[in-house]
């Protein structure tokens, strides 16, 4: 173990980790440039490096980018990465109150906490947790996606009907493209571009970033410049006391969801947000900007980083798109993931474990050190900031597939998002449904093929049955509770 520590703390490897984290934070903070894209961009640079150094760069980028997405989510209401979409709900409310530094401090500490929790799980119980993940076949994957979709009623706030309408819109959009079971093309209207469906990133950037730009342009004549007083960058004792239990719960949730192949930080962030809202003693405050609704998604999506590495290293199965790219990097360095990796390359595996923990520490230091600089973004006049955001949106939308039509999709999504915002519709349900729609549909149909058309398969498998029951409770509870509160208020008003 001493040799591992000496290797990781050598100047070259330390520099690799620091460089990877800083590059990741920068990439994650740019709308449209996802952590997966960052890993893909940096991977060619690591081919000539020593295996440990090269992999440290990619792990540092992975951790940094997931955190970096929260910076723009909090400051300009635009998630830098898909996993930061849930952070927008409460994070931007801090900025509107002039408390962006407080929100960024909570986000940084929560991201660090979630990453460390997943790192501990990665080191201690990787093989055992990976075996649990192997039990997730099509029925369990569908039940998990169904559970994710069911929380739309919770994240819609007081506008549940509008939230359900927005979620339905997201599900309909997810149907565009080629049917992944039969191969038939749906709703493509003869367009080759639409055969592969709508690319998620341009839609996300359009809904959140471009729509916000349109709103800002409309309000240019209103000189309501946001002022931010940057005092201490560390969360106060009161905030830490509030978010500590949230970080533990969300970090563990993110780790478990990260282990499941096909899931990821975007799903875990919404699940943890919903879980904290249900456990909170003040659920009515969610959506107004309270520490728990920033801590939950950030601890959870950073928790998926270590969770996604568990099936990759122990079974050779990527947990998400990021680790799928890392699988290629491991193969390039002649490292074959699986049980024998721990036997034949134990030195490198242990170095990765230590490097992962160190990357989260570097992320904490870099994040807290940069908060004063980050908060300057909200001081930039809208007349300057809006064109910069539009340019970043165009670059981010184009960079996904190198297709100019994605830019058109982004602008159309922005116009739709603008009118939805003006109509009081929440945007998060659209994003959640668009992410989970293909996963739910594909696994539903595969499950029915497995059971020869019998729906009983979802209730014959304990994990799937448990998720479906929880999903129904999660979906109907806010609706029933809302109706009860409505009748109570009506009754009280009549007295």
C-alpha positions as CSV (number, residue, x, y, z in Angstrom):
1,X,0.0,0.0,0.0
2,X,3.0,2.3,0.7
3,X,4.1,1.9,-2.9
4,X,0.6,2.8,-4.1
5,X,0.6,6.0,-2.1
6,X,4.1,6.9,-3.3
7,X,2.9,6.4,-6.8
8,X,-0.3,8.4,-6.6
9,X,1.4,11.3,-4.7
10,X,4.2,11.5,-7.2
11,X,4.4,15.0,-8.9
12,X,3.4,13.6,-12.3
13,X,0.4,11.7,-11.1
14,X,-0.8,14.5,-8.9
15,X,-0.5,16.9,-11.8
16,X,-2.6,14.5,-13.9
17,X,-5.3,14.5,-11.3
18,X,-5.3,18.3,-10.8
19,X,-5.3,18.9,-14.6
20,X,-8.1,16.4,-15.1
21,X,-10.3,17.9,-12.4
22,X,-9.8,21.5,-13.6
23,X,-10.5,20.5,-17.2
24,X,-13.6,18.6,-16.0
25,X,-15.0,21.6,-14.1
26,X,-14.5,23.9,-17.1
27,X,-16.1,21.4,-19.5
28,X,-19.0,20.6,-17.1
29,X,-19.7,24.3,-16.7
30,X,-20.2,24.8,-20.4
31,X,-23.8,23.9,-21.4
32,X,-23.8,21.1,-23.9
33,X,-20.3,19.8,-23.3
34,X,-21.0,16.8,-21.2
35,X,-18.6,14.8,-19.0
36,X,-18.8,12.0,-21.5
37,X,-17.7,14.4,-24.3
38,X,-14.9,15.6,-22.0
39,X,-13.6,12.1,-21.4
40,X,-13.7,11.4,-25.1
41,X,-11.8,14.6,-25.9
42,X,-9.1,13.9,-23.3
43,X,-8.7,10.2,-24.0
44,X,-6.4,10.5,-27.0
45,X,-4.1,12.7,-24.9
46,X,-3.6,9.8,-22.5
47,X,-2.6,7.1,-25.0
48,X,1.2,7.8,-24.7
49,X,1.0,8.3,-20.9
50,X,1.7,5.6,-18.3
51,X,-1.5,3.7,-17.5
52,X,-1.9,5.2,-14.0
53,X,-1.3,8.8,-15.2
54,X,-3.7,8.4,-18.2
55,X,-6.5,6.9,-16.1
56,X,-6.0,9.6,-13.4
57,X,-6.6,12.3,-16.0
58,X,-9.9,10.7,-17.0
59,X,-11.1,10.0,-13.5
60,X,-10.3,13.6,-12.5
61,X,-12.3,14.9,-15.5
62,X,-15.2,12.6,-14.6
63,X,-15.4,13.9,-11.1
64,X,-14.8,17.5,-12.0
65,X,-17.3,17.6,-14.9
66,X,-20.2,16.2,-12.8
67,X,-19.6,18.9,-10.2
68,X,-19.0,21.6,-12.9
69,X,-22.5,21.2,-14.2
70,X,-23.9,22.7,-11.1
71,X,-22.1,26.0,-11.5
72,X,-24.1,27.3,-14.4
73,X,-27.2,25.5,-13.1
74,X,-27.0,27.7,-10.0
75,X,-25.8,31.0,-11.6
76,X,-27.6,31.3,-14.9
77,X,-30.4,28.7,-14.6
78,X,-28.7,26.5,-17.2
79,X,-27.5,23.0,-16.3
80,X,-24.0,22.5,-17.6
81,X,-24.5,18.7,-17.7
82,X,-27.7,16.6,-17.8
83,X,-27.0,15.4,-14.3
84,X,-27.4,19.0,-13.0
85,X,-30.9,19.4,-14.4
86,X,-32.4,18.8,-10.9
87,X,-30.0,21.3,-9.3
88,X,-31.7,24.1,-11.4
89,X,-35.0,23.7,-9.5
90,X,-33.7,25.2,-6.2
91,X,-30.2,26.3,-7.1
92,X,-31.2,29.3,-9.2
93,X,-33.5,30.5,-6.5
94,X,-30.4,31.2,-4.3
95,X,-29.0,33.4,-7.1
96,X,-32.2,35.3,-7.5
97,X,-31.9,36.2,-3.8
98,X,-28.3,37.2,-4.2
99,X,-27.0,34.1,-2.4
100,X,-25.3,32.3,-5.2
101,X,-22.0,31.9,-3.2
102,X,-24.0,30.1,-0.5
103,X,-25.5,27.7,-3.0
104,X,-22.2,27.1,-4.7
105,X,-20.6,26.3,-1.3
106,X,-23.4,23.8,-0.5
107,X,-23.1,22.3,-4.0
108,X,-19.3,21.9,-3.7
109,X,-19.4,20.3,-0.2
110,X,-22.3,18.0,-1.2
111,X,-20.5,17.0,-4.4
112,X,-17.4,16.1,-2.4
113,X,-19.5,14.2,0.2
114,X,-21.3,12.2,-2.5
115,X,-18.1,11.4,-4.3
116,X,-16.3,10.3,-1.1
117,X,-19.3,8.1,-0.1
118,X,-19.2,6.4,-3.5
119,X,-15.4,6.0,-3.2
120,X,-15.7,4.2,0.1
121,X,-18.3,1.9,-1.4
122,X,-16.1,1.4,-4.4
123,X,-13.2,0.3,-2.2
124,X,-15.0,-1.8,0.4
125,X,-18.0,-3.5,-1.3
126,X,-17.4,-3.3,-5.1
127,X,-17.8,-7.0,-5.9
128,X,-20.9,-7.5,-3.7
129,X,-22.7,-4.5,-5.1
130,X,-21.9,-5.5,-8.6
131,X,-23.5,-8.9,-8.0
132,X,-26.7,-7.1,-7.0
133,X,-26.6,-5.0,-10.2
134,X,-26.3,-8.2,-12.3
135,X,-29.8,-9.1,-11.1
136,X,-31.2,-6.1,-13.0
137,X,-32.5,-7.4,-16.3
138,X,-35.3,-5.9,-18.5
139,X,-38.2,-6.0,-15.9
140,X,-36.1,-4.4,-13.2
141,X,-34.8,-1.8,-15.6
142,X,-38.3,-0.9,-16.6
143,X,-39.5,-0.7,-13.0
144,X,-36.6,1.6,-12.2
145,X,-37.4,3.8,-15.2
146,X,-41.1,3.7,-14.2
147,X,-40.2,4.8,-10.7
148,X,-38.2,7.7,-12.2
149,X,-41.1,8.8,-14.3
150,X,-43.5,8.6,-11.4
151,X,-41.7,11.3,-9.4
152,X,-42.9,13.9,-12.0
153,X,-45.9,14.6,-9.8
154,X,-43.5,15.5,-7.0
155,X,-41.1,17.7,-8.8
156,X,-44.0,19.7,-10.4
157,X,-44.6,21.6,-7.2
158,X,-48.1,23.1,-6.9
159,X,-48.7,22.8,-10.6
160,X,-49.2,19.1,-10.7
161,X,-51.5,19.1,-13.7
162,X,-49.1,21.3,-15.7
163,X,-46.2,19.1,-14.6
164,X,-48.0,16.0,-15.9
165,X,-48.8,17.7,-19.2
166,X,-45.1,18.6,-19.5
167,X,-44.1,15.1,-18.6
168,X,-46.4,13.7,-21.3
169,X,-44.8,16.1,-23.8
170,X,-41.4,14.7,-22.9
171,X,-42.6,11.1,-23.3
172,X,-44.1,11.9,-26.7
173,X,-40.8,13.5,-27.8
174,X,-38.9,10.4,-26.7
175,X,-41.0,8.3,-29.2
176,X,-39.5,10.1,-32.2
177,X,-37.1,7.9,-34.2
178,X,-36.6,4.3,-35.0
179,X,-38.3,1.7,-32.8
180,X,-35.5,-0.1,-31.1
181,X,-37.5,-3.4,-31.1
182,X,-39.2,-3.6,-34.5
183,X,-37.0,-1.2,-36.4
184,X,-39.9,0.9,-37.8
185,X,-39.5,4.6,-37.9
186,X,-42.0,6.7,-35.9
187,X,-42.9,10.4,-36.2
188,X,-39.8,11.1,-38.4
189,X,-41.9,12.6,-41.3
190,X,-39.5,11.2,-43.8
191,X,-36.5,13.0,-42.3
192,X,-33.3,11.0,-42.1
193,X,-32.1,13.3,-39.2
194,X,-35.1,12.2,-37.0
195,X,-34.6,8.5,-37.6
196,X,-32.3,8.3,-34.6
197,X,-34.6,10.4,-32.4
198,X,-34.1,13.8,-30.9
199,X,-30.7,14.2,-29.4
200,X,-31.1,14.9,-25.7
201,X,-28.4,17.5,-25.3
202,X,-29.8,20.1,-27.8
203,X,-33.2,19.8,-26.3
204,X,-31.9,20.2,-22.8
205,X,-29.8,23.2,-23.8
206,X,-32.7,24.8,-25.6
207,X,-35.3,24.2,-22.9
208,X,-33.2,25.6,-20.1
209,X,-30.5,27.9,-21.6
210,X,-32.1,29.4,-24.7
211,X,-35.5,29.9,-23.1
212,X,-33.8,31.7,-20.3
213,X,-32.0,33.9,-22.8
214,X,-35.4,34.8,-24.5
215,X,-36.8,35.7,-21.1
216,X,-33.7,37.8,-20.3
217,X,-33.9,39.6,-23.7
218,X,-37.5,40.4,-23.0
219,X,-36.5,41.9,-19.6
220,X,-33.5,43.9,-20.8
221,X,-35.4,47.1,-20.2
222,X,-35.9,46.1,-16.6
223,X,-32.6,46.9,-14.8
224,X,-32.9,44.4,-12.0
225,X,-29.3,43.5,-11.7
226,X,-28.7,40.7,-9.2
227,X,-26.3,41.6,-6.4
228,X,-24.3,39.0,-4.7
229,X,-22.4,39.5,-1.5
230,X,-19.6,37.0,-1.3
231,X,-18.7,36.5,2.4
232,X,-17.5,33.1,3.5
233,X,-17.4,30.4,0.9
234,X,-17.8,27.5,3.2
235,X,-21.4,26.6,4.3
236,X,-22.4,27.8,7.7
237,X,-22.7,25.4,10.7
238,X,-26.5,25.6,10.3
239,X,-26.3,24.7,6.6
240,X,-23.9,21.8,7.3
241,X,-26.2,20.5,10.0
242,X,-29.2,20.6,7.5
243,X,-27.4,19.0,4.6
244,X,-25.3,16.3,6.4
245,X,-28.1,13.7,6.5
246,X,-29.1,14.6,3.0
247,X,-25.5,14.0,1.7
248,X,-25.4,10.6,3.3
249,X,-28.7,9.5,1.9
250,X,-28.2,11.0,-1.5
251,X,-24.6,9.7,-1.8
252,X,-25.7,6.2,-1.0
253,X,-28.7,6.5,-3.4
254,X,-26.4,7.8,-6.2
255,X,-23.9,5.0,-5.6
256,X,-26.6,2.3,-5.9
257,X,-28.2,3.8,-9.0
258,X,-24.7,4.3,-10.5
259,X,-24.0,0.6,-10.2
260,X,-27.1,-0.2,-12.4
261,X,-26.0,-0.3,-16.0
262,X,-27.9,2.2,-18.1
263,X,-28.8,4.5,-15.2
264,X,-26.8,7.6,-14.4
265,X,-26.4,10.8,-12.5
266,X,-29.4,12.5,-14.2
267,X,-31.8,9.8,-12.9
268,X,-30.2,9.6,-9.4
269,X,-30.4,13.4,-9.0
270,X,-34.1,13.5,-9.6
271,X,-34.7,10.4,-7.4
272,X,-32.7,11.9,-4.5
273,X,-34.5,15.3,-4.9
274,X,-37.8,13.6,-4.7
275,X,-36.7,11.4,-1.7
276,X,-35.5,14.4,0.2
277,X,-38.7,16.3,-0.5
278,X,-40.8,13.4,1.0
279,X,-38.5,13.1,4.0
280,X,-38.3,16.8,4.7
281,X,-40.2,18.5,7.5
282,X,-40.8,21.4,5.2
283,X,-41.7,20.0,1.8
284,X,-43.6,23.1,0.9
285,X,-40.3,25.0,0.8
286,X,-38.9,22.9,-2.0
287,X,-38.6,25.0,-5.2
288,X,-38.0,28.2,-3.2
289,X,-34.2,27.6,-2.7
290,X,-33.3,25.7,0.5
291,X,-30.0,23.9,1.2
292,X,-31.4,20.4,1.0
293,X,-32.6,20.8,-2.6
294,X,-29.1,21.7,-3.8
295,X,-27.4,19.1,-1.6
296,X,-29.6,16.2,-2.6
297,X,-29.0,16.2,-6.4
298,X,-25.4,17.2,-6.2
299,X,-24.4,14.5,-3.6
300,X,-26.4,12.0,-5.6
301,X,-25.0,12.7,-9.1
302,X,-21.5,12.7,-7.8
303,X,-22.3,9.5,-5.9
304,X,-22.9,7.8,-9.3
305,X,-19.2,8.4,-10.3
306,X,-17.9,5.8,-7.9
307,X,-21.0,3.6,-8.4
308,X,-20.5,3.5,-12.2
309,X,-16.9,2.4,-11.7
310,X,-17.9,-0.7,-9.7
311,X,-19.4,-2.8,-12.5
312,X,-16.8,-1.5,-14.9
313,X,-13.8,-2.7,-12.9
314,X,-15.3,-5.8,-11.4
315,X,-17.4,-7.1,-14.3
316,X,-16.3,-5.2,-17.3
317,X,-19.8,-3.7,-17.7
318,X,-19.9,0.1,-17.9
319,X,-22.4,1.7,-15.5
320,X,-23.0,4.7,-17.7
321,X,-21.8,6.5,-20.9
322,X,-18.8,7.9,-19.1
323,X,-17.5,4.6,-18.0
324,X,-18.2,3.2,-21.4
325,X,-15.6,5.6,-22.8
326,X,-13.3,4.7,-19.9
327,X,-13.7,1.0,-20.9
328,X,-12.0,1.9,-24.2
329,X,-9.2,3.7,-22.3
330,X,-8.6,0.7,-20.2
331,X,-8.4,-1.6,-23.2
332,X,-6.0,0.8,-24.9
333,X,-3.7,0.5,-21.9
334,X,-3.9,-3.3,-22.1
335,X,-6.1,-3.5,-19.0
336,X,-9.0,-6.0,-19.2
337,X,-11.7,-5.2,-16.7
338,X,-13.1,-8.1,-14.7
339,X,-12.3,-10.2,-11.6
340,X,-8.8,-11.0,-12.9
341,X,-7.9,-7.3,-13.1
342,X,-7.8,-7.2,-9.3
343,X,-5.4,-10.2,-9.3
344,X,-3.1,-9.3,-12.2
345,X,-3.1,-5.5,-11.9
346,X,-3.8,-5.0,-8.2
347,X,-1.3,-2.1,-8.0
348,X,-3.1,-0.1,-10.7
349,X,-6.5,-0.9,-9.3
350,X,-5.5,0.3,-5.8
351,X,-3.9,3.4,-7.4
352,X,-7.2,4.1,-9.1
353,X,-9.0,3.8,-5.7
354,X,-6.7,6.3,-4.0
355,X,-6.7,8.6,-7.1
356,X,-10.5,8.7,-7.1
357,X,-10.6,9.8,-3.5
358,X,-7.9,12.4,-4.2
359,X,-9.7,13.7,-7.3
360,X,-12.7,14.5,-5.1
361,X,-10.5,16.3,-2.6
362,X,-9.0,18.3,-5.5
363,X,-12.5,19.1,-6.7
364,X,-13.4,20.4,-3.2
365,X,-10.4,22.6,-3.0
366,X,-10.7,23.9,-6.6
367,X,-14.5,24.4,-6.2
368,X,-14.2,26.4,-3.0
369,X,-11.3,28.4,-4.3
370,X,-13.2,29.4,-7.4
371,X,-16.5,30.4,-5.9
372,X,-15.5,34.1,-5.7
373,X,-14.7,34.0,-9.4
374,X,-17.8,32.0,-10.4
375,X,-20.2,34.5,-8.7
376,X,-18.8,37.3,-10.9
377,X,-20.8,35.8,-13.8
378,X,-24.1,37.1,-12.4
379,X,-22.6,40.6,-12.3
380,X,-22.1,40.7,-16.1
381,X,-24.7,42.8,-17.8
382,X,-27.4,40.8,-19.6
383,X,-26.6,42.6,-22.9
384,X,-23.2,41.0,-22.8
385,X,-24.0,37.7,-21.1
386,X,-26.9,36.7,-23.3
387,X,-24.9,36.7,-26.6
388,X,-22.2,34.6,-24.8
389,X,-24.7,32.1,-23.6
390,X,-26.3,31.9,-27.1
391,X,-22.9,31.2,-28.6
392,X,-22.2,28.5,-25.9
393,X,-25.6,27.0,-26.6
394,X,-24.9,26.8,-30.4
395,X,-21.4,25.3,-29.8
396,X,-22.8,22.8,-27.3
397,X,-25.7,21.7,-29.5
398,X,-23.4,21.3,-32.6
399,X,-20.6,19.5,-30.7
400,X,-22.8,16.5,-29.8
401,X,-23.2,15.1,-33.3
402,X,-21.5,17.7,-35.5
403,X,-24.9,18.3,-37.2
404,X,-26.3,21.8,-37.9
405,X,-29.8,20.5,-37.6
406,X,-29.2,20.0,-33.8
407,X,-28.8,23.8,-33.6
408,X,-32.2,24.1,-35.1
409,X,-33.6,21.6,-32.6
410,X,-32.0,23.6,-29.8
411,X,-33.6,26.9,-31.0
412,X,-37.0,25.3,-31.5
413,X,-36.7,23.8,-27.9
414,X,-35.8,27.3,-26.7
415,X,-38.9,28.9,-28.2
416,X,-41.1,26.1,-26.8
417,X,-39.4,26.4,-23.4
418,X,-40.0,30.2,-23.4
419,X,-43.7,29.8,-23.9
420,X,-43.9,27.0,-21.3
421,X,-42.1,29.2,-18.7
422,X,-44.5,32.1,-19.5
423,X,-47.4,29.7,-19.1
424,X,-46.2,28.5,-15.7
425,X,-45.2,25.0,-16.9
426,X,-42.3,23.3,-15.1
427,X,-39.5,22.2,-17.5
428,X,-37.9,19.5,-15.4
429,X,-40.7,16.9,-16.1
430,X,-40.0,17.2,-19.8
431,X,-36.3,16.5,-19.3
432,X,-37.0,13.6,-16.9
433,X,-39.5,12.0,-19.3
434,X,-37.2,12.5,-22.3
435,X,-34.4,10.7,-20.5
436,X,-36.4,7.8,-19.1
437,X,-38.9,7.4,-22.0
438,X,-36.6,5.2,-24.2
439,X,-35.3,3.2,-21.3
440,X,-38.9,2.5,-20.0
441,X,-40.3,1.6,-23.5
442,X,-37.4,-0.6,-24.6
443,X,-37.3,-2.6,-21.3
444,X,-41.1,-2.8,-21.1
445,X,-41.2,-4.5,-24.6
446,X,-38.2,-6.7,-23.9
447,X,-39.8,-7.8,-20.7
448,X,-43.1,-8.7,-22.5
449,X,-41.0,-10.7,-25.1
450,X,-39.4,-12.6,-22.2
451,X,-42.7,-13.4,-20.7
452,X,-44.5,-14.1,-24.0
453,X,-46.8,-11.2,-23.4
454,X,-47.6,-11.8,-19.8
455,X,-47.6,-8.7,-17.5
456,X,-47.2,-10.9,-14.5
457,X,-43.4,-10.9,-15.0
458,X,-43.2,-7.5,-13.3
459,X,-44.9,-8.9,-10.1
460,X,-43.1,-12.3,-10.1
461,X,-39.7,-10.7,-9.7
462,X,-39.3,-9.1,-6.2
463,X,-37.1,-6.2,-7.1
464,X,-39.4,-5.1,-10.1
465,X,-42.5,-5.6,-8.0
466,X,-41.1,-3.4,-5.2
467,X,-40.2,-0.6,-7.6
468,X,-43.6,-0.6,-9.2
469,X,-45.4,-0.5,-5.9
470,X,-43.2,2.4,-4.7
471,X,-43.8,4.1,-8.1
472,X,-47.5,4.0,-7.7
473,X,-47.3,5.4,-4.2
474,X,-44.9,8.1,-5.3
475,X,-47.1,9.1,-8.2
476,X,-50.5,9.3,-6.5
477,X,-49.4,10.6,-3.0
478,X,-48.8,14.2,-4.1
479,X,-52.1,14.2,-6.0
480,X,-54.1,12.8,-3.1
481,X,-52.3,15.1,-0.6
482,X,-53.0,18.1,-2.8
483,X,-56.7,17.3,-3.0
484,X,-56.9,16.8,0.7
485,X,-55.2,20.2,1.4
486,X,-57.5,21.8,-1.2
487,X,-60.6,20.6,0.5
488,X,-59.2,21.6,4.0
489,X,-58.4,25.1,2.7
490,X,-61.9,25.4,1.1
491,X,-63.5,24.2,4.3
492,X,-61.5,26.6,6.4
493,X,-62.4,29.5,4.0
494,X,-66.1,28.7,4.3
495,X,-66.1,29.0,8.1
